[in-house]
């Protein structure tokens, strides 16, 4: 059996490359029993996930949480929609920005806080153009070369 841990920190590195983050929020997740156990084993992925509004509530879609290997008959679906828990003021702010300015909400990081709850760090993001991505690659390469010289 894999060791369960509270030091889980699963990042969405692709989102950092594709989006420019404007504002970040930390949201709770509504999970089933076997899902939190899989997260504690580190068997989750954020690569293709995104957030959307349905009936004035925020949900995350395509957040992959693998099935728990030790469960017998009560398993969860790996890619089901999961509700995010934010207060009403934050939901209204996000909803307004998404509708008016055409921004998107992207999951950045999945982690377990000090109380043992799974949290999802989400960001209000603007998509990068191709030249923005090239500029980021160039800056990263220059910074890497500068660090090598010293």
Secondary structure, 3 states (H helix, E strand, C coil): CCCCCCCCEEECHHHHHHEEEEEEEEEEECCCHHHHHHHHCCCEECCCCEEEEECCEEEEECCEECCCCCCCCCCCCCCCCEEEECCHHHHHHHHHHHHHHCCEEEEEEEEECCCCCEEEEEEEEEECCHHHHHHHHHHHHHHHHHHHHC
